[in-house]
């Protein structure tokens, strides 16, 4: 697929459930190919989630009496392991270290390499990290690769009549998320921190189905999935 358009700074967040499936490296390889292609025309930053392994560790930690902050720490460690795997798949294209925070991400990017990071601190989901990173680097576009086609009015895995929302303002999305659970490992799509960042900085954002890695490319110049607009 040909990538057209001016150079942009793009932050891509990839859900752990998309990358980590059946302990298979296949998805890491496929995503590394798409990311490499996109990075030839644009400046890319990638944030990866923890997926099922993170949820399993969090569940065990919680059963052992760990606080939600400690549970978050467990999840963050897993996201960074996933980031290391993606860095391996990307090879020389990526900076070899996983940033622990946004300042490190900025410093590492000065080497001219693609940056891949995981979580940063407790109470920040992968989506929140991606949104803050997008604000930090002045991104032109934030792409969220998740397990469904976009944002739905209710869980499409549970309700057959769930309707996908093609376009939504940040304010309306915040209202939708107002009653969501914010325990470690329970984040769905964007949490309130993430959408608040998107709202205050007017970050163009698209939520797409990450099961098809090519959707990352399409999201750069096509109106696919759900688009979050200012307001």
MITOR-978593 format. One record per residue (C-alpha): residue in three letters; x, z, y. Coordinates in steps of 0.05 Angstrom, whole numbers, padded with zeros to 5 digits. Layout:
BEGIN
{'ALA' {X Z Y}}
...
END
This chain:
BEGIN
{'UNK' {00000 00000 00000}}
{'UNK' {00027 -00020 00068}}
{'UNK' {00030 00036 00120}}
{'UNK' {00016 00011 00190}}
{'UNK' {00017 00045 00258}}
{'UNK' {00064 00082 00304}}
{'UNK' {00109 00139 00282}}
{'UNK' {00070 00203 00274}}
{'UNK' {00085 00275 00255}}
{'UNK' {00042 00290 00195}}
{'UNK' {00032 00355 00158}}
{'UNK' {00005 00349 00087}}
{'UNK' {-00022 00409 00049}}
{'UNK' {-00030 00401 -00026}}
{'UNK' {-00071 00450 -00066}}
{'UNK' {-00034 00483 -00123}}
{'UNK' {-00091 00464 -00170}}
{'UNK' {-00075 00391 -00155}}
{'UNK' {-00001 00395 -00169}}
{'UNK' {00003 00446 -00225}}
{'UNK' {-00038 00423 -00285}}
{'UNK' {-00022 00439 -00358}}
{'UNK' {00051 00454 -00340}}
{'UNK' {00063 00380 -00332}}
{'UNK' {00112 00349 -00282}}
{'UNK' {00071 00284 -00277}}
{'UNK' {00034 00303 -00213}}
{'UNK' {00097 00325 -00179}}
{'UNK' {00128 00258 -00194}}
{'UNK' {00067 00219 -00170}}
{'UNK' {00062 00259 -00106}}
{'UNK' {00137 00251 -00093}}
{'UNK' {00128 00175 -00096}}
{'UNK' {00070 00176 -00046}}
{'UNK' {00105 00225 00000}}
{'UNK' {00168 00183 -00002}}
{'UNK' {00129 00121 00017}}
{'UNK' {00094 00155 00074}}
{'UNK' {00158 00187 00099}}
{'UNK' {00189 00118 00110}}
{'UNK' {00143 00107 00170}}
{'UNK' {00126 00177 00193}}
{'UNK' {00158 00246 00201}}
{'UNK' {00130 00288 00145}}
{'UNK' {00122 00362 00130}}
{'UNK' {00091 00386 00065}}
{'UNK' {00059 00453 00046}}
{'UNK' {00041 00468 -00026}}
{'UNK' {-00005 00520 -00056}}
{'UNK' {00000 00564 -00117}}
{'UNK' {-00057 00540 -00161}}
{'UNK' {-00076 00573 -00226}}
{'UNK' {-00009 00608 -00238}}
{'UNK' {-00015 00643 -00171}}
{'UNK' {-00086 00666 -00186}}
{'UNK' {-00064 00692 -00254}}
{'UNK' {-00007 00733 -00224}}
{'UNK' {-00052 00759 -00169}}
{'UNK' {-00105 00780 -00220}}
{'UNK' {-00053 00818 -00261}}
{'UNK' {-00024 00851 -00199}}
{'UNK' {-00094 00871 -00176}}
{'UNK' {-00109 00901 -00245}}
{'UNK' {-00045 00942 -00238}}
{'UNK' {-00070 00971 -00173}}
{'UNK' {-00031 00929 -00124}}
{'UNK' {-00057 00923 -00053}}
{'UNK' {-00084 00857 -00027}}
{'UNK' {-00020 00849 00014}}
{'UNK' {00023 00856 -00049}}
{'UNK' {-00023 00809 -00086}}
{'UNK' {-00013 00759 -00030}}
{'UNK' {00063 00768 -00037}}
{'UNK' {00057 00750 -00111}}
{'UNK' {00018 00687 -00093}}
{'UNK' {00069 00668 -00040}}
{'UNK' {00126 00672 -00090}}
{'UNK' {00089 00623 -00135}}
{'UNK' {00077 00574 -00078}}
{'UNK' {00151 00574 -00064}}
{'UNK' {00167 00559 -00137}}
{'UNK' {00119 00500 -00133}}
{'UNK' {00153 00477 -00069}}
{'UNK' {00220 00479 -00105}}
{'UNK' {00192 00435 -00160}}
{'UNK' {00167 00384 -00110}}
{'UNK' {00235 00385 -00075}}
{'UNK' {00267 00370 -00142}}
{'UNK' {00220 00311 -00151}}
{'UNK' {00235 00285 -00081}}
{'UNK' {00310 00289 -00092}}
{'UNK' {00356 00274 -00033}}
{'UNK' {00297 00258 00012}}
{'UNK' {00279 00332 00018}}
{'UNK' {00317 00390 00048}}
{'UNK' {00341 00431 -00012}}
{'UNK' {00316 00499 00012}}
{'UNK' {00244 00524 00019}}
{'UNK' {00233 00553 00090}}
{'UNK' {00207 00624 00091}}
{'UNK' {00177 00616 00160}}
{'UNK' {00161 00564 00214}}
{'UNK' {00226 00573 00252}}
{'UNK' {00266 00559 00190}}
{'UNK' {00222 00497 00178}}
{'UNK' {00240 00472 00248}}
{'UNK' {00314 00487 00238}}
{'UNK' {00317 00453 00170}}
{'UNK' {00281 00392 00197}}
{'UNK' {00339 00380 00245}}
{'UNK' {00379 00357 00185}}
{'UNK' {00334 00295 00183}}
{'UNK' {00304 00314 00115}}
{'UNK' {00232 00322 00094}}
{'UNK' {00210 00395 00094}}
{'UNK' {00171 00425 00036}}
{'UNK' {00147 00497 00041}}
{'UNK' {00099 00545 00008}}
{'UNK' {00068 00609 00035}}
{'UNK' {00097 00651 00091}}
{'UNK' {00063 00719 00096}}
{'UNK' {00004 00759 00070}}
{'UNK' {-00067 00740 00091}}
{'UNK' {-00046 00668 00106}}
{'UNK' {-00073 00617 00057}}
{'UNK' {-00037 00551 00043}}
{'UNK' {-00087 00519 00092}}
{'UNK' {-00070 00569 00146}}
{'UNK' {00004 00556 00136}}
{'UNK' {-00008 00481 00142}}
{'UNK' {-00049 00490 00205}}
{'UNK' {00002 00536 00238}}
{'UNK' {00059 00489 00218}}
{'UNK' {00020 00430 00248}}
{'UNK' {00012 00468 00313}}
{'UNK' {00085 00490 00311}}
{'UNK' {00113 00419 00304}}
{'UNK' {00060 00385 00347}}
{'UNK' {00032 00345 00289}}
{'UNK' {-00011 00284 00303}}
{'UNK' {-00048 00292 00237}}
{'UNK' {-00061 00346 00185}}
{'UNK' {-00082 00323 00116}}
{'UNK' {-00110 00372 00066}}
{'UNK' {-00109 00348 -00007}}
{'UNK' {-00159 00388 -00047}}
{'UNK' {-00196 00383 -00113}}
{'UNK' {-00260 00350 -00086}}
{'UNK' {-00276 00292 -00040}}
{'UNK' {-00283 00333 00023}}
{'UNK' {-00321 00392 00054}}
{'UNK' {-00390 00404 00023}}
{'UNK' {-00449 00444 00048}}
{'UNK' {-00442 00485 -00016}}
{'UNK' {-00398 00488 -00078}}
{'UNK' {-00403 00419 -00111}}
{'UNK' {-00377 00449 -00177}}
{'UNK' {-00439 00494 -00180}}
{'UNK' {-00493 00454 -00145}}
{'UNK' {-00512 00382 -00162}}
{'UNK' {-00548 00373 -00096}}
{'UNK' {-00486 00392 -00054}}
{'UNK' {-00477 00343 00003}}
{'UNK' {-00409 00323 00030}}
{'UNK' {-00400 00328 00105}}
{'UNK' {-00364 00266 00132}}
{'UNK' {-00350 00296 00201}}
{'UNK' {-00355 00366 00230}}
{'UNK' {-00331 00402 00292}}
{'UNK' {-00282 00460 00285}}
{'UNK' {-00335 00507 00314}}
{'UNK' {-00388 00487 00263}}
{'UNK' {-00338 00494 00207}}
{'UNK' {-00320 00563 00231}}
{'UNK' {-00394 00582 00226}}
{'UNK' {-00397 00555 00155}}
{'UNK' {-00338 00598 00135}}
{'UNK' {-00361 00662 00169}}
{'UNK' {-00385 00694 00104}}
{'UNK' {-00329 00671 00058}}
{'UNK' {-00288 00721 00018}}
{'UNK' {-00216 00729 00042}}
{'UNK' {-00184 00766 -00016}}
{'UNK' {-00118 00740 -00042}}
{'UNK' {-00126 00680 -00086}}
{'UNK' {-00198 00665 -00066}}
{'UNK' {-00188 00615 -00010}}
{'UNK' {-00231 00552 -00011}}
{'UNK' {-00216 00493 00034}}
{'UNK' {-00198 00525 00101}}
{'UNK' {-00201 00598 00118}}
{'UNK' {-00218 00624 00188}}
{'UNK' {-00145 00629 00210}}
{'UNK' {-00134 00555 00192}}
{'UNK' {-00196 00529 00227}}
{'UNK' {-00182 00573 00288}}
{'UNK' {-00114 00541 00296}}
{'UNK' {-00144 00471 00287}}
{'UNK' {-00196 00487 00340}}
{'UNK' {-00149 00515 00393}}
{'UNK' {-00098 00459 00387}}
{'UNK' {-00147 00401 00373}}
{'UNK' {-00108 00381 00311}}
{'UNK' {-00137 00319 00279}}
{'UNK' {-00151 00339 00207}}
{'UNK' {-00175 00304 00144}}
{'UNK' {-00196 00336 00079}}
{'UNK' {-00188 00288 00020}}
{'UNK' {-00190 00288 -00055}}
{'UNK' {-00119 00301 -00077}}
{'UNK' {-00132 00281 -00149}}
{'UNK' {-00116 00211 -00126}}
{'UNK' {-00048 00217 -00090}}
{'UNK' {-00059 00150 -00054}}
{'UNK' {-00114 00184 -00014}}
{'UNK' {-00058 00216 00027}}
{'UNK' {-00038 00146 00049}}
{'UNK' {-00109 00125 00062}}
{'UNK' {-00122 00186 00105}}
{'UNK' {-00070 00163 00155}}
{'UNK' {-00111 00102 00176}}
{'UNK' {-00179 00106 00142}}
{'UNK' {-00238 00152 00155}}
{'UNK' {-00241 00181 00084}}
{'UNK' {-00262 00250 00061}}
{'UNK' {-00282 00298 00116}}
{'UNK' {-00255 00293 00187}}
{'UNK' {-00252 00355 00231}}
{'UNK' {-00261 00336 00304}}
{'UNK' {-00252 00376 00368}}
{'UNK' {-00310 00420 00390}}
END
